[in-house]
Amino acid sequence: MPQLTIEISDELAQRLEPFQNQLSELVTRLITTNLLGDTASNVVPNSTQPSPIYLEVLDFLVTRPTYEQILAFKVSERSQAQLQTLLEKNREGNLSSFETAELNLYEQLDALMTMLKVRAYSAIKTTSDSSNFA
């Protein structure tokens, strides 16, 4: 199996450590869903542009946010409004294949950010607990 070697910060490496067994799957899912279009199901034909919500989350993560910033992270009002529109159309059964892929992306990014927030909260709590015993 081919291997990819990239240089990342020590902080990012530490944050990714809990997901090291899932990194290949996570990267594959993000690439196929966002950068190349969902080639597995062909729901996003020839899409080479990452979606705005994907870029929003990516731009946030490359700033190397603190645990507190991760806990406070929310997508923009524009992205929240788009999500509400997609959820309403989904309830009505009126999603196009492109919109279905976009809604799936929101769900994946929400799951990723939830995992990051759990890890950040745990790290803050551990630091707080250990300083109380000192």
Secondary structure by P-SEA (a helix, b strand, c coil): cbbbbbbbcaaaaaaacccccaaaaaaaaaaaaccccccccccccccccccaaaaaaaaaaaacccaaaaaaccccaaaaaaaaaaaaaaaaccccaaaaaaaaaaaaaaaaaaaaaaaaaaaaaaaaaaaaac
